[in-house]
Structure formats: C-alpha cells, structure tokens
Amino acid sequence: MTYCLGMLLDDGLVMVADTRTNAGVDNVSSYRKLHCLIEAPGREIHVATSGNLSASQSALERLAAGADPGRSLAAAGSMFEIAERVGDALRQANRATAELLAPAMKGTSSMLLGGRIGDEPPRLFLIYPEGNFIACRPEAPFFQIGETKYGRPILDRVIRRETPLPAAVKTALLSFDSAMRSNLSVARPLDLIVMPATPEPTLIKRIEADDQYFNALSARWSRALNEAAAAMPDPDFLAPGGLPQATPLVARLRN
Amino acid sequence: MTYCLGMLLDDGLVMVADTRTNAGVDNVSSYRKLHCLIEAPGREIHVATSGNLSASQSALERLAAGADPGRSLAAAGSMFEIAERVGDALRQANRATAELLAPAMKGTSSMLLGGRIGDEPPRLFLIYPEGNFIACRPEAPFFQIGETKYGRPILDRVIRRETPLPAAVKTALLSFDSAMRSNLSVARPLDLIVMPATPEPTLIKRIEADDQYFNALSARWSRALNEAAAAMPDPDFLAPGGLPQATPLVARLRN
C-alpha cells in the first residue's frame, strides 16, 4: 500500500506521500511516490501515486514520453486539461497492467495531481484508476488515496480551508504518524511539497526516518493523546473500580 | 459495514458493537450485532458479528437451534470448545450464504466471541469467516472486526492489559467516535458489555443516539484533539507565515 494526502487551503497546496512499497511482507521496499511532472517558469505540476507500482511507473513514463505532442502537459492551457491528460495516461497504464494480472490482483493505481499554471491559485485533483477525476473544493479541502483510514480522524476534526500552512503541514504529519503506527504498509521517508497561494517558491522536502522534528512531533502527539484520553470523564455508568453500578442505567437491554 | 471491538484486560472483558447495517447508501438500517448466546449460572457467552447480515443471522440461528445435542454450547467444557462450535456454525452459514451470491459480493461474516465458564477469567476469541479462530493474549489485548481502521490509532496508543475497565470503556467509545465521525457505515446505538474479571455481574448497556455521556465525551474529545494539535510545535522548516524558509532545510530534494 502507501498513503498520499493532498490539501487545498486558502493559503496554498500541501501534498505528502510516503515511500513504502510492498509485495507481501517479505518484499518491502522504498520508492518515491511524489513526483514533479513539470517545473518550468509559470508551470509547476506534482503527482502522488498509490496502488500498483508498475502501473504508476508506466503512467509516469507515458507522461514523460509525451507520445502526442499536441497533448503534452507543457502545452496544456489549464490545470483541468492537465488532469485530463494525466487521467488518460493513468487509464492506459492501468488497463495495460490489469490485463497482465489475475482478476483478484490489484493492477491499478490512482493519483493526486496538484499544481499551478501562471499566477493562478494552485489546484488539486483526485484521479481515479479509470482516468476520471474530481477537483478539490473548499468544503472538503483534502483528498487521500491509499491507506487512508487510520489518518483520517485527525483530518476530519482539524483541517478547514482557513487552516494556515504550518498547522496544515503539522496535521498532515500527525495523520501520517497515525497511519505508520498502525500499519506496516506506510513508512518514512515521507515526501512533502508546500506550494503557497502567493507566488513564493514551492517547498520540496524529504522527511527521513531519523527526522528530528517528526520524531519529536510523534512522541509529543502520543503523549498528548494519552493525556487527553486520561482527562476525559469516565463513563457515568461504571463505578470508579469498573464494576457495574446497580442503577437504572445498567438495565439489561435486549432487543 | 459495522465495527466491533473486544478487549481482554487484566480487569475483565469489554465488548462493543455498533448497529448500523447497510446494503448501499439507500438501504441503511439498525440491527443488533452484539448478542448473548448463553446466560446461565456459571456460563455466559456473547458474540459480536460483522459482515454479511444474513450469514451472521444464519450462524446465530444454527447455534440457537443446536442441531447436534452433543455439540451444544451449554454442554461445551471450555471456552475453547465453545469457540470451535461457534466457528463451525459460522463456517456453515458463510458457505451457505456465499454459494448464493456472486463471487464479488461479500457473503461472509466474522465474529468476536467473549465470555466465561464457571469462575475462570473471561476469554476473547476472533473467529474468522472460515471458522478458525485465535485467542486474545495480553501482548495485544484487543481485537477488532468490520470497519476497524479509523478507530485503531487511539487503541494502539492507549490500551494495555493493565488499563482499568472505566478507562478501557472510555477509550473504546473514543474509538467508535472516530469511526462514526469518518464513516457512515458505523453508527449508534452502540451495544456494550463489561464483564469484570472478578465474579461481579456483567454490565450490559445500550448507548443510544442521544446518550448524554457519549455526546459530552465526543464533543470534549474533538475539542481536546484540536487543542492538542494546536499545541504541537509547527514544522521547523516552515516560517510562521507558512512560506518556505531560505535555509539548508529547504534543500530541494529529488531522487
């Protein structure tokens, strides 16, 4: 598996991907999943990939080769057109890969596509394995692909379109921390891009397995969660010792 | 889907299940998933079911009917034997249901089985759809089935064999709160049993959609998570405004 997260906020775009690839537990490796498709004046495009690694790589190669010059990413007039072309490449790669595999094997990949053209605000798309896609909107300001569930509760509770970039990056890393702690298929290094809505340059950073900020964040977060849970009131239907109280609350319900 | 959780702690057994059943988003209903199989002097057995509802119900009916008198739950000499008989009923029900359905449809159910015989400590088993099973052990003091991932991070961080029952029940409800908040296939009412390791009676309780303790817990937990996240240090590689800093930390890594 893998876990990729994209956030489109008022202040800019954040994308994070881990690097864990596994074909069974005895074939675990590390591959970059967050790739820069184009970095040129006025045009900067990144994708994060999840799913079958050979399908992901095939889609990226098809995009880099740019078979049809009229359909190149460099020539696309909008982020929407870029999403169409990336979706086409992904669909072709997925179909070609799935044909080789038994039906029960997952031969497809999905993508998060983020970037900007000119001085427009950044945009973020979720590209499905079939090549269709949806754009991120402020009401639901993040997309996840891959091993999404462990890291979702913190996002649902904290991330809003107004969340500033430092808080968003911090929360993204907490989300990855939850996924990595509970699931072996997500692991550091993490790759991160932060593209401010203002025309500042994009931050591109790799968070290694020994990253001091991440280690401190993870340890503090675990402590904070334990303290927060301990501070919650105990159930009013249990006595302090944990034994059932003989009150109407413990009526033995059956239905 | 559904979410069921069982914890086997030094102080006793906790089992929680939600009641949401759905066959598509336009066919959502509420069914009890936590059932008392036997409640008799010196013998108390509960199961929580997840998966195909017709398979679950079929397994429960087979157990209640007790086709083979020599293999009844009431006659079983140990929790292990009870797990074998429940596993047999579940396997038969799953096979019968799966035969009716297209291969792509999930026609199977799994179970958590908890209870005690005589004055032995409670035991907890996870019964797989094929009828085989594993027993819960102190090193990993909980089992989940169904929609497990959203609610897992808090368990991984908080639950230990030494966790007292009130704290365990509270943490179980926080785990369900995370699952319900992020996924429509898990919902109240929740059913809860708490079986102390001491020979006190078992608490059996239903937590309704308007349960005041749960509502207060959920609101406080959401606030506590937001406060805890806000108190975490911002990434040291981002300036307070969120723009990339021109320091060696922002080296543009590619590999």
Contacts between the chains, C-beta under 8 A, distances in Angstrom:
chain1	res1	chain2	res2	distance
A	11	B	242	5.6
A	12	B	242	7.0
A	32	B	255	6.5
A	36	B	254	7.3
A	149	B	149	3.4
A	149	B	150	5.2
A	149	B	182	7.3
A	149	B	183	7.8
A	150	B	149	5.2
A	150	B	150	7.3
A	150	B	152	6.0
A	150	B	153	5.6
A	152	B	150	6.1
A	152	B	182	4.8
A	153	B	150	5.6
A	153	B	153	7.3
A	153	B	178	4.1
A	153	B	181	6.5
A	153	B	182	5.5
A	153	B	225	8.0
A	154	B	225	6.7
A	154	B	229	6.9
A	156	B	181	5.8
A	156	B	182	5.3
A	157	B	181	7.4
A	157	B	222	5.4
A	157	B	225	5.3
A	157	B	226	6.2
A	158	B	225	7.1
A	158	B	226	5.9
A	158	B	229	5.2
A	164	B	241	8.0
A	164	B	242	5.5
A	165	B	238	6.5
A	165	B	241	7.9
A	165	B	242	2.9
A	165	B	243	7.8
A	166	B	234	4.0
A	166	B	235	6.0
A	166	B	238	4.8
A	166	B	240	6.7
A	166	B	242	5.2
A	167	B	229	7.5
A	167	B	230	7.2
A	167	B	234	7.0
A	169	B	234	7.9
A	169	B	235	5.1
A	169	B	238	6.1
A	170	B	229	7.0
A	170	B	232	5.5
A	170	B	233	7.8
A	170	B	234	5.8
A	170	B	235	6.0
A	171	B	229	5.8
A	173	B	235	7.4
A	174	B	229	6.4
A	174	B	232	7.1
A	178	B	153	4.1
A	181	B	153	6.5
A	181	B	156	5.8
A	181	B	157	7.4
A	182	B	149	7.3
A	182	B	152	4.8
A	182	B	153	5.5
A	182	B	156	5.3
A	183	B	149	7.8
A	191	B	253	7.9
A	194	B	238	6.8
A	194	B	242	7.3
A	194	B	244	6.6
A	196	B	242	6.4
A	196	B	243	5.5
A	196	B	244	7.6
A	198	B	243	7.3
A	200	B	243	4.8
A	200	B	244	6.4
A	201	B	244	6.0
A	202	B	244	7.2
A	203	B	237	7.1
A	203	B	238	7.1
A	203	B	244	3.7
A	203	B	250	5.4
A	204	B	250	7.8
A	204	B	252	4.7
A	204	B	253	6.3
A	204	B	254	7.7
A	205	B	237	5.9
A	205	B	249	7.3
A	205	B	250	6.4
A	205	B	251	7.9
A	205	B	253	6.6
A	206	B	253	4.4
A	206	B	255	7.7
A	213	B	233	7.6
A	213	B	235	6.1
A	213	B	236	5.0
A	213	B	237	7.2
A	216	B	233	7.2
A	217	B	232	5.9
A	217	B	233	7.0
A	220	B	232	6.0
A	220	B	233	7.6
A	221	B	228	7.3
A	221	B	232	6.3
A	222	B	157	5.5
A	224	B	228	4.0
A	224	B	231	6.9
A	224	B	232	7.3
A	225	B	154	6.7
A	225	B	157	5.3
A	225	B	158	7.1
A	225	B	225	8.0
A	225	B	228	6.8
A	226	B	157	6.2
A	226	B	158	5.9
A	227	B	228	7.9
A	228	B	221	7.3
A	228	B	224	4.0
A	228	B	225	6.8
A	228	B	227	8.0
A	228	B	228	5.4
A	229	B	154	6.8
A	229	B	158	5.2
A	229	B	167	7.6
A	229	B	170	7.0
A	229	B	171	5.9
A	229	B	174	6.4
A	230	B	167	7.2
A	231	B	224	6.9
A	232	B	170	5.6
A	232	B	174	7.1
A	232	B	217	5.9
A	232	B	220	6.1
A	232	B	221	6.3
A	232	B	224	7.3
A	233	B	170	7.8
A	233	B	213	7.6
A	233	B	216	7.2
A	233	B	217	7.0
A	233	B	220	7.6
A	234	B	166	3.9
A	234	B	167	7.0
A	234	B	169	7.9
A	234	B	170	5.8
A	235	B	166	6.0
A	235	B	169	5.1
A	235	B	170	6.0
A	235	B	173	7.4
A	235	B	213	6.1
A	236	B	213	5.0
A	237	B	203	7.1
A	237	B	205	6.0
A	237	B	213	7.2
A	238	B	165	6.5
A	238	B	166	4.8
A	238	B	169	6.1
A	238	B	194	6.8
A	238	B	203	7.1
A	240	B	166	6.7
A	241	B	164	8.0
A	241	B	165	7.9
A	242	B	11	5.6
A	242	B	12	7.0
A	242	B	164	5.6
A	242	B	165	2.9
A	242	B	166	5.2
A	242	B	169	8.0
A	242	B	194	7.2
A	242	B	196	6.4
A	243	B	165	7.8
A	243	B	196	5.5
A	243	B	198	7.3
A	243	B	200	4.8
A	244	B	194	6.6
A	244	B	196	7.6
A	244	B	200	6.5
A	244	B	201	6.1
A	244	B	202	7.2
A	244	B	203	3.6
A	249	B	205	7.0
A	250	B	203	5.3
A	250	B	204	7.6
A	250	B	205	6.3
A	251	B	205	7.9
A	252	B	204	4.7
A	253	B	191	7.7
A	253	B	204	6.4
A	253	B	205	6.8
A	253	B	206	4.3
A	254	B	36	7.3
A	254	B	204	7.9
A	255	B	32	6.2
A	255	B	206	7.9
